[in-house]
Amino acid sequence: MIDTHCHIDFKDFDRDREEVIGQAAEFGVDRLINIGADIPSSRRAFRLANEYENIFCTVGVHPHDAKTLTDDFLSEMTTMTGNKKVVGIGEIGLDYYRDLSPRDIQKKAFIKQLDLAVELDLPIVIHVREAMEDALHIIADYVGRLSGVFHCFPGTVKEAEQMNNMGFHVSVNGVMTYKNSKMADIGRDIPLEWILIETDCPYLTPVPHRGKRNCPAYVRFVAEKLAQLREMEVAEIDKLTTRNAEKLFRLVETFG
Ligand code: NI
């Protein structure tokens, strides 16, 4: 099983990072993709990926930190992606819910990083919150040139279809285990070929651990919920979603 979106570089894991990585393996989560969130986090993700054989990473600047993205860092990202453990650009996107960077700056940073992903031929990890319309509008210009995953998918089944038509996967996480979550509709109703699973740890802890710190091991509860929603075996869900992630991030191609 692969946790396709975790942040174990965050300080929440400073105390016990090693144990958390070991615990993931015990839960059958044998590979992790640590997603870069800002400049320091991308650098930490890069170091972790080079320290542990089963950790991969992406590098990128989240919309919250869009105002910190510099041309220097864009070229540093280019250098980092020369390393095979860097499997994508992200997380990038738009977040109008918290508006921590001005919206025009968020859009510019998003577009610059989309351009970079095209140039480097790497998949992207998209974060969008309360900005779906603008995000779809921007991404529409890249159709056919980009692949990627829309992480923690906040939209409807119809919007998931739209994303898939544009060449993107969607990922589901612990939110799907919460009461009356519309993410459960996504988990149940869209073709499994479009779905990746993730934790987004340390956030969004799935039931039955909600309220505590999330960790990569708990992607197992996401897979279990998906299995329950689709009336399938967890092993089958694991096999298919792992294949989707391997394909999107080219894990097999690169590592055999
Ligand atoms: Ni994230």
Boltz pocket constraint, residues with backbone or C-beta under 6 A from the ligand:
constraints:
  - pocket:
      binder: B
      contacts: [[A, 5], [A, 7], [A, 35], [A, 91], [A, 200]]
      max_distance: 6.0
